[in-house]
Amino acid sequence: MNEQDIRRLENRVAKRFNRACADFQLLTDGDRVLAALSGGKDSLLMLRLLARRARLYRPRILVEAAHVIMDNIPYETDRTYLSSFCKQEGVRLHLLHAAFDASTDRRKTRCFLCSWYRRKRLFGFAQEQGFTKVALGHHQDDILTTLLMNLTYEGAFDTMPPRLAMQHYALTLIRPLCLVHEDEIRCLAREYGFVGQKVACPYEEVTRRSDVNGVFHQLENLNPETRYSMWRALEKSHPAFCRCSGEGAEMPED
């Protein structure tokens, strides 16, 4: 990409980010936001956009980042890079530790348990430290793929909302990249030179999500307007995609 194309893409992504924040009231004056920083392209871009928003006069927000290290899973993200990245963006980085015993529930995959315990550690830390929001890096493709998964396997017209007030934590989850396309993030990550994992997770495997994600892209090949049609359906029929909505919970009580 030439410099003009990069600037055009940056402006488009920033516009989608700002629109999501406005449409779903993701950020309000006085918010203390903890960004979940996995080290992947999505979370890195989300943190950069949030950090830049925090430098504006209004709304006045504080942004910090947390990276959860799973002690019993032999994958590794370049923590030196994450620390340098956060310092460059003017954001404090918290390194948290968690672990799980896969033998406690053999009905669940290691991927599910890892995600569950990472979030539990993240949410608990956020509440203890007085954060009001936890920002997750899910983009529009993630949300629409989840919608297809729930329709196909659960018979439910449901997906991850842009904003969610949790029931068992005094926190609200936000997804500031909910209007951004994955291809846009991938292109910017390549141009910015984002550094990924040092050692990939050994339990990473083909899942239902990756299969359904392939179906989603097949639908886009059939009709380039697929994602916009699906999003309009959410806006018309799902209360969480209306302004100022988002009641519910993503994790049960302990």
C-alpha positions as CSV (number, residue, x, y, z in Angstrom):
1,M,0.0,0.0,0.0
2,N,1.2,3.5,-0.7
3,E,1.1,6.3,1.9
4,Q,-2.1,7.7,0.5
5,D,-3.9,4.3,0.7
6,I,-2.7,3.8,4.3
7,R,-4.0,7.2,5.3
8,R,-7.3,6.5,3.7
9,L,-7.6,3.2,5.5
10,E,-6.6,4.8,8.8
11,N,-9.3,7.4,8.4
12,R,-11.9,4.8,7.5
13,V,-11.1,2.7,10.6
14,A,-11.0,5.7,12.9
15,K,-14.4,6.8,11.5
16,R,-15.9,3.3,12.2
17,F,-14.3,3.3,15.7
18,N,-15.7,6.8,16.5
19,R,-19.1,5.9,15.1
20,A,-19.3,2.8,17.3
21,C,-18.4,4.8,20.4
22,A,-21.1,7.3,19.6
23,D,-23.8,5.0,18.4
24,F,-23.6,2.6,21.4
25,Q,-22.3,5.2,23.9
26,L,-19.3,3.0,24.7
27,L,-17.3,5.8,26.4
28,T,-18.6,8.3,28.9
29,D,-16.9,11.1,30.9
30,G,-15.0,9.7,33.9
31,D,-14.7,6.1,32.5
32,R,-11.7,4.0,33.6
33,V,-11.2,1.5,30.8
34,L,-9.2,-1.7,31.0
35,A,-8.3,-2.9,27.5
36,A,-7.8,-6.7,27.2
37,L,-4.5,-7.0,25.4
38,S,-3.9,-10.5,24.0
39,G,-1.1,-9.3,21.8
40,G,-3.0,-10.1,18.6
41,K,-3.7,-7.6,15.8
42,D,-7.2,-6.8,17.0
43,S,-6.3,-5.9,20.6
44,L,-3.2,-3.9,19.6
45,L,-5.2,-1.8,17.2
46,M,-8.0,-1.4,19.7
47,L,-5.6,-0.2,22.4
48,R,-4.0,2.3,20.0
49,L,-7.4,3.8,19.1
50,L,-8.5,4.0,22.7
51,A,-5.2,5.6,23.8
52,R,-5.6,8.3,21.2
53,R,-9.2,8.8,22.3
54,A,-8.0,9.2,25.9
55,R,-5.8,12.2,24.8
56,L,-8.9,14.1,23.7
57,Y,-10.5,16.6,26.1
58,R,-13.9,14.9,26.0
59,P,-15.0,12.4,27.1
60,R,-12.3,12.4,29.8
61,I,-11.3,8.7,30.2
62,L,-8.4,6.7,31.6
63,V,-7.1,3.8,29.6
64,E,-4.9,1.0,30.9
65,A,-4.2,-2.5,29.5
66,A,-4.0,-6.0,30.9
67,H,-2.3,-9.1,29.4
68,V,-3.3,-12.4,31.0
69,I,-0.5,-15.1,31.1
70,M,-1.8,-18.6,31.3
71,D,0.8,-20.4,33.3
72,N,-0.2,-23.9,32.3
73,I,-0.4,-23.3,28.5
74,P,3.0,-23.3,26.6
75,Y,2.3,-20.4,24.3
76,E,4.0,-17.0,24.6
77,T,3.4,-13.5,23.5
78,D,6.4,-11.1,23.2
79,R,5.9,-9.3,26.5
80,T,8.8,-7.0,25.8
81,Y,7.1,-5.9,22.7
82,L,3.8,-5.4,24.5
83,S,5.5,-3.4,27.2
84,S,7.2,-1.2,24.6
85,F,4.0,-0.8,22.6
86,C,2.0,0.3,25.7
87,K,4.8,2.7,26.7
88,Q,4.7,4.2,23.2
89,E,1.0,4.7,23.5
90,G,1.2,6.2,27.0
91,V,-0.7,3.3,28.6
92,R,0.0,1.4,31.8
93,L,0.3,-2.4,31.2
94,H,-0.7,-4.9,33.9
95,L,0.6,-8.5,33.5
96,L,-1.8,-11.0,35.2
97,H,-1.4,-14.7,35.7
98,A,-4.0,-17.4,35.6
99,A,-4.2,-21.2,35.2
100,F,-6.8,-24.0,34.9
101,D,-7.1,-27.8,35.3
102,A,-8.6,-29.3,32.2
103,S,-9.5,-32.5,34.1
104,T,-12.1,-30.6,36.1
105,D,-14.5,-30.5,33.2
106,R,-13.7,-32.9,30.3
107,R,-16.9,-31.7,28.5
108,K,-15.1,-28.4,27.6
109,T,-12.2,-28.0,25.2
110,R,-8.9,-26.5,26.4
111,C,-9.6,-23.5,24.3
112,F,-12.9,-22.9,26.0
113,L,-11.4,-23.3,29.5
114,C,-8.4,-21.1,28.7
115,S,-10.7,-18.3,27.5
116,W,-13.0,-18.7,30.5
117,Y,-10.3,-18.4,33.1
118,R,-8.5,-15.6,31.3
119,R,-11.7,-13.6,31.3
120,K,-12.5,-14.5,34.9
121,R,-9.0,-13.2,35.9
122,L,-9.4,-10.1,33.8
123,F,-12.9,-9.2,35.1
124,G,-11.9,-9.8,38.7
125,F,-8.8,-7.6,38.4
126,A,-10.8,-4.9,36.7
127,Q,-13.4,-4.8,39.4
128,E,-10.8,-4.9,42.2
129,Q,-9.0,-1.9,40.7
130,G,-12.1,0.2,40.2
131,F,-12.3,0.1,36.4
132,T,-15.8,0.8,35.0
133,K,-15.3,-0.7,31.5
134,V,-13.5,-3.6,30.0
135,A,-12.7,-3.3,26.3
136,L,-12.5,-6.4,24.1
137,G,-11.1,-6.5,20.6
138,H,-13.9,-8.3,18.7
139,H,-14.5,-6.8,15.3
140,Q,-17.5,-6.9,13.0
141,D,-16.5,-10.3,11.4
142,D,-16.4,-11.9,14.9
143,I,-19.8,-10.6,15.7
144,L,-21.4,-11.7,12.5
145,T,-19.7,-15.1,12.6
146,T,-21.1,-15.6,16.2
147,L,-24.5,-14.7,14.9
148,L,-24.2,-17.4,12.2
149,M,-23.0,-19.9,14.8
150,N,-25.9,-19.2,17.1
151,L,-28.4,-19.5,14.3
152,T,-26.9,-22.7,13.0
153,Y,-26.2,-24.6,16.3
154,E,-28.5,-23.0,18.9
155,G,-31.5,-21.8,16.9
156,A,-31.0,-18.3,18.4
157,F,-30.8,-14.9,16.8
158,D,-28.1,-13.7,19.1
159,T,-24.4,-12.6,19.1
160,M,-21.8,-10.6,21.0
161,P,-23.2,-7.0,21.7
162,P,-21.2,-3.8,21.3
163,R,-22.0,-2.9,24.9
164,L,-22.9,-5.2,27.8
165,A,-23.7,-4.4,31.4
166,M,-22.6,-7.4,33.4
167,Q,-24.8,-8.9,36.0
168,H,-22.2,-10.4,38.4
169,Y,-19.5,-7.7,38.1
170,A,-19.8,-4.0,38.5
171,L,-18.4,-3.6,34.9
172,T,-19.6,-2.9,31.4
173,L,-18.0,-4.7,28.5
174,I,-17.4,-2.7,25.3
175,R,-16.3,-3.7,21.8
176,P,-15.0,-0.5,20.1
177,L,-14.1,-2.4,16.9
178,C,-17.6,-3.7,16.4
179,L,-18.0,-1.8,13.1
180,V,-14.4,-2.4,11.8
181,H,-13.8,-5.2,9.2
182,E,-11.1,-7.8,9.9
183,D,-9.5,-7.2,6.6
184,E,-9.0,-3.5,7.5
185,I,-7.3,-4.5,10.8
186,R,-5.1,-7.0,9.0
187,C,-3.9,-4.5,6.5
188,L,-3.1,-1.9,9.2
189,A,-1.4,-4.4,11.4
190,R,0.9,-5.3,8.5
191,E,1.6,-1.7,7.7
192,Y,2.3,-0.9,11.4
193,G,4.5,-3.9,11.8
194,F,2.6,-5.4,14.8
195,V,4.5,-8.3,16.4
196,G,2.4,-11.5,17.1
197,Q,3.0,-14.5,19.3
198,K,6.5,-15.8,19.9
199,V,5.2,-19.4,20.4
200,A,1.8,-20.4,19.1
201,C,-0.7,-22.2,21.3
202,P,-0.2,-26.0,20.9
203,Y,-3.9,-26.6,21.5
204,E,-5.0,-24.3,18.7
205,E,-7.2,-26.3,16.3
206,V,-9.9,-26.1,13.7
207,T,-13.1,-25.3,15.5
208,R,-16.7,-24.6,14.7
209,R,-15.9,-20.9,14.7
210,S,-13.3,-21.2,12.0
211,D,-15.6,-23.4,9.9
212,V,-18.5,-20.8,10.2
213,N,-16.1,-18.0,9.5
214,G,-15.3,-19.7,6.2
215,V,-19.1,-19.9,5.5
216,F,-19.4,-16.2,6.2
217,H,-16.7,-15.3,3.7
218,Q,-18.4,-17.7,1.1
219,L,-21.6,-15.7,1.6
220,E,-19.7,-12.5,1.0
221,N,-18.3,-13.9,-2.2
222,L,-21.9,-14.6,-3.3
223,N,-23.1,-11.2,-2.2
224,P,-20.6,-8.4,-1.2
225,E,-23.5,-6.7,0.7
226,T,-23.9,-9.7,3.0
227,R,-22.3,-8.1,6.1
228,Y,-24.3,-5.0,5.8
229,S,-27.6,-6.9,5.4
230,M,-26.8,-9.0,8.5
231,W,-25.9,-5.9,10.4
232,R,-29.2,-4.2,9.4
233,A,-31.1,-7.3,10.6
234,L,-29.4,-6.9,14.0
235,E,-30.3,-3.3,14.2
236,K,-33.9,-4.0,13.3
237,S,-34.4,-7.1,15.5
238,H,-31.8,-7.2,18.3
239,P,-32.2,-4.9,21.3
240,A,-28.5,-4.8,22.1
241,F,-27.8,-3.1,18.7
242,C,-30.0,-0.1,19.6
243,R,-28.5,2.9,21.2
244,C,-27.9,2.8,25.0
245,S,-28.7,-0.9,25.3
246,G,-26.7,-3.8,26.6
247,E,-28.1,-5.5,29.7
248,G,-27.1,-9.0,30.4
249,A,-24.0,-11.0,31.3
250,E,-21.4,-13.2,29.7
251,M,-20.2,-15.1,32.7
252,P,-22.2,-16.9,35.4
253,E,-21.5,-16.5,39.1
254,D,-18.7,-18.7,40.5
